[in-house]
Amino acid sequence: MPKTSSVHGSAIDPVDVTFLPVSDKLMIARFIERGLTGLIILAIGAIPLLLRQSGVWGGYPAWLAWGVPALILVIVLWVLVLVPRQVRAIGYAERNEDLLIRHGIMFHRVMVVPYGRMQYVDVTMGPLERLLGLSSIHLHTASPGTNAIIFGLPAAEAGRLREQLSARGEAKLAGL
C-alpha cells in the first residue's frame, strides 16, 4: 500500500513530499470575504420578506418570504464552516525540478508546475491581504490553461518564493 503525505493524507499526494501550509491569516481573509458576500446576498433575499411585512406585497406566501432568507443563511453558515478545512488543505512543496501545489477538501487536486515551463511569477496583494500581511503568487506558464495560484502566503515568504522560482525557472530555461 503506497504511503500518503502526513500533512494532507490524500491518495494523490506524492510519496515523501511534505507540503508547506499557507498562513492561518487566510482564514480571517476568507471569513471576511465570504461573510460580507453572504450578508449582501441575505439582504437581497430578504427583500420579499420586508415587502410582505410592510404590506406592500401582501400576496407573497409567508413560507417563501421566510424560506428564502433562511435557506440563504444556512448556505452562508455552511460556507463559513468549511473555510478552516479549505485553508488547511492548501499547500505547496518545492522539489528539484518542479513546484507542487495542493488544494481541495472534497475534490483534491495536486498540480505539478515544472520550473522550466514557468514564464513569469506574479505576486499580488489586495487591500484585505495587505491589511493581514498576505500575498498571492500566480505562476504563468506556456500553457494558457494553467491556473497555478498559491493564496495566503506571508508577504516575506511570497517574495522569497518569487525570487526562488524565477531563479530556478531561468536556470532550467538556460539548460535547454
CYANA upper distance limits for C-alpha pairs under 8 A (distance plus 0.5 A):
  2 PRO  CA     15 VAL  CA      7.99
  3 LYS  CA     15 VAL  CA      6.34
  3 LYS  CA     16 ASP  CA      8.34
  4 THR  CA      8 HIS  CA      8.40
  4 THR  CA      9 GLY  CA      5.84
  4 THR  CA     10 SER  CA      6.64
  4 THR  CA     11 ALA  CA      6.37
  4 THR  CA     12 ILE  CA      8.14
  4 THR  CA     13 ASP  CA      6.43
  4 THR  CA     14 PRO  CA      7.32
  4 THR  CA     15 VAL  CA      6.20
  4 THR  CA     16 ASP  CA      8.19
  5 SER  CA      9 GLY  CA      5.63
  5 SER  CA     10 SER  CA      7.39
  5 SER  CA     13 ASP  CA      6.38
  5 SER  CA     14 PRO  CA      7.40
  5 SER  CA     15 VAL  CA      6.74
  5 SER  CA     16 ASP  CA      7.08
  5 SER  CA     17 VAL  CA      6.82
  5 SER  CA     18 THR  CA      6.98
  5 SER  CA     19 PHE  CA      8.46
  6 SER  CA     18 THR  CA      7.95
  7 VAL  CA     18 THR  CA      7.35
  7 VAL  CA     19 PHE  CA      7.27
  8 HIS  CA     13 ASP  CA      8.19
  8 HIS  CA     89 ALA  CA      7.11
  9 GLY  CA     13 ASP  CA      7.77
 10 SER  CA    108 HIS  CA      7.84
 12 ILE  CA    108 HIS  CA      8.21
 12 ILE  CA    109 ARG  CA      8.25
 12 ILE  CA    110 VAL  CA      7.53
 13 ASP  CA     17 VAL  CA      8.22
 13 ASP  CA    110 VAL  CA      7.28
 17 VAL  CA     93 ALA  CA      7.61
 18 THR  CA     93 ALA  CA      7.06
 19 PHE  CA     91 GLY  CA      5.77
 19 PHE  CA     92 TYR  CA      5.54
 19 PHE  CA     93 ALA  CA      5.32
 19 PHE  CA    102 ARG  CA      8.48
 20 LEU  CA     91 GLY  CA      5.73
 20 LEU  CA     92 TYR  CA      5.81
 20 LEU  CA     93 ALA  CA      6.53
 21 PRO  CA     88 ARG  CA      7.37
 21 PRO  CA     89 ALA  CA      8.47
 21 PRO  CA     90 ILE  CA      6.81
 21 PRO  CA     91 GLY  CA      5.10
 21 PRO  CA     92 TYR  CA      7.34
 22 VAL  CA     26 LEU  CA      8.00
 22 VAL  CA     87 VAL  CA      7.92
 22 VAL  CA     88 ARG  CA      8.10
 22 VAL  CA     90 ILE  CA      7.02
 22 VAL  CA     91 GLY  CA      6.61
 22 VAL  CA    151 PHE  CA      7.84
 22 VAL  CA    152 GLY  CA      5.96
 22 VAL  CA    153 LEU  CA      5.83
 22 VAL  CA    154 PRO  CA      8.19
 23 SER  CA    134 LEU  CA      8.34
 23 SER  CA    152 GLY  CA      6.09
 23 SER  CA    153 LEU  CA      6.22
 23 SER  CA    154 PRO  CA      6.79
 24 ASP  CA     28 ILE  CA      8.04
 24 ASP  CA     87 VAL  CA      7.90
 24 ASP  CA    152 GLY  CA      8.36
 25 LYS  CA     29 ALA  CA      7.05
 25 LYS  CA    132 LEU  CA      7.22
 25 LYS  CA    134 LEU  CA      8.16
 25 LYS  CA    152 GLY  CA      7.69
 26 LEU  CA     30 ARG  CA      6.60
 26 LEU  CA     87 VAL  CA      7.33
 26 LEU  CA    134 LEU  CA      8.11
 26 LEU  CA    151 PHE  CA      8.19
 26 LEU  CA    152 GLY  CA      5.50
 27 MET  CA     31 PHE  CA      6.50
 27 MET  CA     83 VAL  CA      6.85
 27 MET  CA     84 PRO  CA      6.53
 27 MET  CA     87 VAL  CA      6.83
 28 ILE  CA     32 ILE  CA      6.72
 29 ALA  CA     33 GLU  CA      6.65
 29 ALA  CA    128 LEU  CA      7.20
 29 ALA  CA    129 GLU  CA      7.61
 29 ALA  CA    132 LEU  CA      8.18
 30 ARG  CA     34 ARG  CA      6.31
 30 ARG  CA     35 GLY  CA      8.43
 30 ARG  CA     83 VAL  CA      7.34
 31 PHE  CA     35 GLY  CA      6.05
 31 PHE  CA     80 LEU  CA      6.86
 31 PHE  CA     83 VAL  CA      7.55
 32 ILE  CA     36 LEU  CA      6.48
 33 GLU  CA     37 THR  CA      6.70
 34 ARG  CA     38 GLY  CA      6.42
 34 ARG  CA     76 VAL  CA      8.21
 34 ARG  CA     79 VAL  CA      8.09
 34 ARG  CA     80 LEU  CA      7.51
 35 GLY  CA     39 LEU  CA      6.66
 35 GLY  CA     76 VAL  CA      7.85
 35 GLY  CA     80 LEU  CA      7.78
 36 LEU  CA     40 ILE  CA      6.80
 37 THR  CA     41 ILE  CA      6.79
 38 GLY  CA     42 LEU  CA      6.43
 38 GLY  CA     72 ILE  CA      8.27
 38 GLY  CA     73 LEU  CA      8.20
 38 GLY  CA     76 VAL  CA      6.04
 39 LEU  CA     43 ALA  CA      6.55
 40 ILE  CA     44 ILE  CA      6.85
 41 ILE  CA     45 GLY  CA      6.56
 41 ILE  CA     72 ILE  CA      7.94
 42 LEU  CA     46 ALA  CA      6.57
 42 LEU  CA     69 PRO  CA      6.41
 42 LEU  CA     72 ILE  CA      6.52
 42 LEU  CA     73 LEU  CA      7.23
 43 ALA  CA     47 ILE  CA      7.20
 45 GLY  CA     68 VAL  CA      6.62
 45 GLY  CA     69 PRO  CA      5.89
 45 GLY  CA     72 ILE  CA      7.87
 46 ALA  CA     50 LEU  CA      6.81
 46 ALA  CA     65 ALA  CA      7.86
 46 ALA  CA     66 TRP  CA      8.39
 46 ALA  CA     68 VAL  CA      7.80
 46 ALA  CA     69 PRO  CA      5.97
 47 ILE  CA     51 LEU  CA      6.65
 48 PRO  CA     52 ARG  CA      6.53
 48 PRO  CA     57 TRP  CA      8.23
 48 PRO  CA     60 TYR  CA      7.90
 48 PRO  CA     65 ALA  CA      6.18
 49 LEU  CA     53 GLN  CA      6.61
 49 LEU  CA     62 ALA  CA      8.35
 49 LEU  CA     65 ALA  CA      5.08
 49 LEU  CA     66 TRP  CA      6.81
 50 LEU  CA     54 SER  CA      6.59
 51 LEU  CA     55 GLY  CA      6.81
 51 LEU  CA     56 VAL  CA      5.88
 51 LEU  CA     57 TRP  CA      5.82
 51 LEU  CA     58 GLY  CA      8.23
 52 ARG  CA     56 VAL  CA      6.67
 52 ARG  CA     57 TRP  CA      5.35
 52 ARG  CA     58 GLY  CA      5.69
 52 ARG  CA     59 GLY  CA      8.12
 52 ARG  CA     60 TYR  CA      6.83
 52 ARG  CA     62 ALA  CA      8.36
 52 ARG  CA     65 ALA  CA      7.87
 53 GLN  CA     58 GLY  CA      8.33
 60 TYR  CA     64 LEU  CA      7.88
 60 TYR  CA     65 ALA  CA      7.28
 61 PRO  CA     65 ALA  CA      6.69
 62 ALA  CA     66 TRP  CA      6.62
 63 TRP  CA     67 GLY  CA      6.02
 64 LEU  CA     68 VAL  CA      6.46
 65 ALA  CA     69 PRO  CA      7.90
 66 TRP  CA     70 ALA  CA      6.75
 67 GLY  CA     71 LEU  CA      6.47
 68 VAL  CA     72 ILE  CA      6.69
 69 PRO  CA     73 LEU  CA      6.55
 70 ALA  CA     74 VAL  CA      6.75
 71 LEU  CA     75 ILE  CA      6.77
 72 ILE  CA     76 VAL  CA      6.63
 73 LEU  CA     77 LEU  CA      6.61
 74 VAL  CA     78 TRP  CA      6.64
 75 ILE  CA     79 VAL  CA      6.71
 76 VAL  CA     80 LEU  CA      6.75
 77 LEU  CA     81 VAL  CA      6.67
 78 TRP  CA     82 LEU  CA      6.92
 79 VAL  CA     83 VAL  CA      7.13
 82 LEU  CA     86 GLN  CA      6.68
 83 VAL  CA     87 VAL  CA      6.68
 84 PRO  CA     88 ARG  CA      6.69
 85 ARG  CA     89 ALA  CA      6.68
 85 ARG  CA    105 ILE  CA      7.43
 86 GLN  CA     90 ILE  CA      7.31
 86 GLN  CA    103 HIS  CA      7.93
 86 GLN  CA    104 GLY  CA      6.82
 86 GLN  CA    105 ILE  CA      6.56
 89 ALA  CA    102 ARG  CA      7.58
 89 ALA  CA    103 HIS  CA      5.63
 89 ALA  CA    104 GLY  CA      6.39
 89 ALA  CA    105 ILE  CA      6.77
 90 ILE  CA    101 ILE  CA      8.06
 90 ILE  CA    102 ARG  CA      5.95
 90 ILE  CA    103 HIS  CA      4.83
 90 ILE  CA    104 GLY  CA      7.58
 90 ILE  CA    150 ILE  CA      8.38
 91 GLY  CA    101 ILE  CA      6.42
 91 GLY  CA    102 ARG  CA      5.62
 91 GLY  CA    103 HIS  CA      7.08
 91 GLY  CA    150 ILE  CA      8.34
 92 TYR  CA     99 LEU  CA      7.60
 92 TYR  CA    100 LEU  CA      5.88
 92 TYR  CA    101 ILE  CA      4.94
 92 TYR  CA    102 ARG  CA      6.56
 92 TYR  CA    150 ILE  CA      8.17
 93 ALA  CA     99 LEU  CA      6.33
 93 ALA  CA    100 LEU  CA      5.57
 93 ALA  CA    101 ILE  CA      7.19
 94 GLU  CA     98 ASP  CA      7.00
 94 GLU  CA     99 LEU  CA      5.24
 94 GLU  CA    100 LEU  CA      6.97
 95 ARG  CA     99 LEU  CA      6.41
 95 ARG  CA    100 LEU  CA      8.15
 97 GLU  CA    114 PRO  CA      6.48
 97 GLU  CA    115 TYR  CA      6.62
 98 ASP  CA    112 VAL  CA      6.93
 98 ASP  CA    113 VAL  CA      5.90
 98 ASP  CA    114 PRO  CA      4.55
 98 ASP  CA    115 TYR  CA      5.65
 99 LEU  CA    112 VAL  CA      6.31
 99 LEU  CA    113 VAL  CA      5.67
 99 LEU  CA    114 PRO  CA      6.83
 99 LEU  CA    115 TYR  CA      7.55
100 LEU  CA    110 VAL  CA      7.09
100 LEU  CA    111 MET  CA      6.07
100 LEU  CA    112 VAL  CA      5.17
100 LEU  CA    113 VAL  CA      6.86
101 ILE  CA    110 VAL  CA      6.08
101 ILE  CA    111 MET  CA      5.58
101 ILE  CA    112 VAL  CA      7.10
101 ILE  CA    148 ALA  CA      7.89
101 ILE  CA    150 ILE  CA      7.76
102 ARG  CA    108 HIS  CA      7.96
102 ARG  CA    109 ARG  CA      6.13
102 ARG  CA    110 VAL  CA      4.90
102 ARG  CA    111 MET  CA      6.85
103 HIS  CA    108 HIS  CA      6.55
103 HIS  CA    109 ARG  CA      6.06
103 HIS  CA    110 VAL  CA      7.28
104 GLY  CA    108 HIS  CA      4.99
104 GLY  CA    109 ARG  CA      6.59
111 MET  CA    148 ALA  CA      7.94
113 VAL  CA    117 ARG  CA      7.68
113 VAL  CA    118 MET  CA      8.05
113 VAL  CA    148 ALA  CA      8.23
114 PRO  CA    118 MET  CA      7.51
115 TYR  CA    165 LEU  CA      7.48
115 TYR  CA    168 ARG  CA      6.52
115 TYR  CA    169 GLY  CA      5.05
115 TYR  CA    172 LYS  CA      6.92
116 GLY  CA    168 ARG  CA      8.23
116 GLY  CA    169 GLY  CA      5.58
116 GLY  CA    170 GLU  CA      7.88
116 GLY  CA    171 ALA  CA      8.32
116 GLY  CA    172 LYS  CA      5.20
116 GLY  CA    173 LEU  CA      5.87
117 ARG  CA    141 THR  CA      5.87
117 ARG  CA    142 ALA  CA      6.58
117 ARG  CA    169 GLY  CA      7.75
117 ARG  CA    173 LEU  CA      8.48
118 MET  CA    139 LEU  CA      7.21
118 MET  CA    140 HIS  CA      6.34
118 MET  CA    141 THR  CA      4.87
118 MET  CA    142 ALA  CA      7.37
118 MET  CA    166 SER  CA      8.50
118 MET  CA    169 GLY  CA      6.38
119 GLN  CA    139 LEU  CA      8.36
119 GLN  CA    140 HIS  CA      6.14
119 GLN  CA    141 THR  CA      5.55
119 GLN  CA    142 ALA  CA      7.05
119 GLN  CA    169 GLY  CA      8.08
120 TYR  CA    139 LEU  CA      6.93
120 TYR  CA    140 HIS  CA      5.91
120 TYR  CA    141 THR  CA      7.62
120 TYR  CA    166 SER  CA      7.48
121 VAL  CA    137 ILE  CA      7.36
121 VAL  CA    138 HIS  CA      6.39
121 VAL  CA    139 LEU  CA      5.35
121 VAL  CA    140 HIS  CA      6.64
121 VAL  CA    162 ARG  CA      6.65
121 VAL  CA    165 LEU  CA      7.92
121 VAL  CA    166 SER  CA      7.23
122 ASP  CA    137 ILE  CA      6.15
122 ASP  CA    138 HIS  CA      5.46
122 ASP  CA    139 LEU  CA      6.90
122 ASP  CA    140 HIS  CA      8.14
122 ASP  CA    162 ARG  CA      8.11
123 VAL  CA    135 SER  CA      7.11
123 VAL  CA    136 SER  CA      6.13
123 VAL  CA    137 ILE  CA      5.05
123 VAL  CA    138 HIS  CA      6.80
123 VAL  CA    158 ALA  CA      7.49
123 VAL  CA    159 GLY  CA      8.18
123 VAL  CA    162 ARG  CA      7.77
124 THR  CA    135 SER  CA      6.21
124 THR  CA    136 SER  CA      5.75
124 THR  CA    137 ILE  CA      6.95
124 THR  CA    138 HIS  CA      8.33
125 MET  CA    129 GLU  CA      6.04
125 MET  CA    130 ARG  CA      6.28
125 MET  CA    134 LEU  CA      7.30
125 MET  CA    135 SER  CA      5.32
125 MET  CA    136 SER  CA      6.90
126 GLY  CA    130 ARG  CA      6.42
126 GLY  CA    135 SER  CA      8.29
127 PRO  CA    131 LEU  CA      6.72
128 LEU  CA    132 LEU  CA      6.87
129 GLU  CA    133 GLY  CA      6.34
129 GLU  CA    134 LEU  CA      5.21
129 GLU  CA    135 SER  CA      6.64
129 GLU  CA    152 GLY  CA      8.41
130 ARG  CA    134 LEU  CA      6.46
130 ARG  CA    135 SER  CA      7.90
133 GLY  CA    154 PRO  CA      6.51
133 GLY  CA    155 ALA  CA      6.29
134 LEU  CA    152 GLY  CA      6.02
134 LEU  CA    153 LEU  CA      5.88
134 LEU  CA    154 PRO  CA      5.06
134 LEU  CA    155 ALA  CA      5.56
135 SER  CA    151 PHE  CA      7.20
135 SER  CA    152 GLY  CA      6.30
135 SER  CA    153 LEU  CA      5.72
135 SER  CA    154 PRO  CA      6.57
135 SER  CA    155 ALA  CA      5.72
135 SER  CA    158 ALA  CA      6.76
136 SER  CA    149 ILE  CA      7.39
136 SER  CA    150 ILE  CA      6.08
136 SER  CA    151 PHE  CA      4.94
136 SER  CA    152 GLY  CA      6.43
136 SER  CA    153 LEU  CA      6.63
136 SER  CA    158 ALA  CA      7.59
137 ILE  CA    149 ILE  CA      6.04
137 ILE  CA    150 ILE  CA      5.72
137 ILE  CA    151 PHE  CA      7.13
137 ILE  CA    153 LEU  CA      8.44
137 ILE  CA    158 ALA  CA      7.18
137 ILE  CA    162 ARG  CA      8.04
138 HIS  CA    147 ASN  CA      8.27
138 HIS  CA    148 ALA  CA      6.44
138 HIS  CA    149 ILE  CA      5.03
138 HIS  CA    150 ILE  CA      7.22
139 LEU  CA    147 ASN  CA      8.06
139 LEU  CA    148 ALA  CA      5.81
139 LEU  CA    149 ILE  CA      6.77
140 HIS  CA    144 PRO  CA      8.42
140 HIS  CA    146 THR  CA      7.65
140 HIS  CA    147 ASN  CA      8.39
140 HIS  CA    148 ALA  CA      7.82
141 THR  CA    146 THR  CA      7.21
153 LEU  CA    157 GLU  CA      6.78
153 LEU  CA    158 ALA  CA      6.26
154 PRO  CA    158 ALA  CA      6.68
155 ALA  CA    159 GLY  CA      6.78
156 ALA  CA    160 ARG  CA      6.76
157 GLU  CA    161 LEU  CA      6.43
158 ALA  CA    162 ARG  CA      6.46
159 GLY  CA    163 GLU  CA      6.86
160 ARG  CA    164 GLN  CA      6.61
161 LEU  CA    165 LEU  CA      6.38
162 ARG  CA    166 SER  CA      6.51
163 GLU  CA    167 ALA  CA      6.58
164 GLN  CA    168 ARG  CA      6.67
165 LEU  CA    169 GLY  CA      6.41
166 SER  CA    170 GLU  CA      6.65
167 ALA  CA    171 ALA  CA      6.67
168 ARG  CA    172 LYS  CA      6.67
169 GLY  CA    173 LEU  CA      6.68
170 GLU  CA    174 ALA  CA      6.54
171 ALA  CA    175 GLY  CA      6.92
172 LYS  CA    176 LEU  CA      7.43
